[in-house]
Amino acid sequence: MSNTNEKTLLVLGASSDICQAFIRQTASDYTTILCHYRSGEAAVTKLREEFGEKIIGYQCDFADYEATKDFAKQIQKDGYSPDHIILSPADRLEYRQFRKTEWKQFSSAIDVSLRSSVLVCHEFLPGMSRKKSGKILFLLSSCVIHVPPRFLSVYTSSKYALLGLMKSLAAEYEGKGICINAVSPEMVDTKYLASVPDMIVSETAENSLRGRNLYPEEVSSVMKFLLSEDADTISGQNIYIR
């Protein structure tokens, strides 16, 4: 892009409550916001109604390998080179005993979260490296900080895989002007909790620092800092939000 003040944001999983909060907090900081969604078109449409043509939606089901590759390449073909990337794709949350969990459920979660992140980073990290500028932020979970909850082996494994990718990329791209970090919040009050038993939601809130679960805006505020110039000296860190 010709104007050096222009800045492009790419968000995977833009229909999530946390990413929606982030976009609303920071929309004025970006010229273009590329919003990936799988089935949350209504949420992206709402953003476009609020912020106009700077919101550009891209539908893709990351369970489909070829579609995921085409998604990343299409963004390049459309002439966009993201300055900041938020990686927040996630498969459906499901509580299940490990002995009743099949490999295909692990594979699905890995495809949706890790594989999509790898393919997107493959596509855009070289450009960031050439510019010696860029920021990538992974949205993880407190399950990679503490002893994880029971019956969430699929979810926990996928988050640890993303943590490993974040750490590896931060080490490999050190000194190239790219900051790669993650945030790991405790339970957040979002529509994602519809899959969580009410008893667990209540117990987590009671045992939390503030006696309630986090709000999306509290997480997105930390994300905003990590993607700001004030965080230019921070990379390879996983920030615990509680």
VENLINBEL-V96004 format. One record per helix or strand of 3 or more residues. SS is the DSSP state (@ for helix, = for strand). FROM is the first residue (numbers start at 0). LEN is the number of residues. If there is no record, write none. Layout:
BEGIN
ss=SS from=FROM len=LEN
ss=SS from=FROM len=LEN
END
This chain:
BEGIN
ss== from=7 len=5
ss=@ from=16 len=13
ss== from=31 len=6
ss=@ from=40 len=14
ss== from=54 len=5
ss=@ from=64 len=13
ss== from=83 len=4
ss=@ from=97 len=3
ss=@ from=102 len=29
ss== from=133 len=6
ss=@ from=141 len=3
ss=@ from=152 len=20
ss== from=177 len=8
ss=@ from=190 len=5
ss=@ from=197 len=9
ss=@ from=215 len=11
ss=@ from=228 len=3
ss== from=237 len=4
END
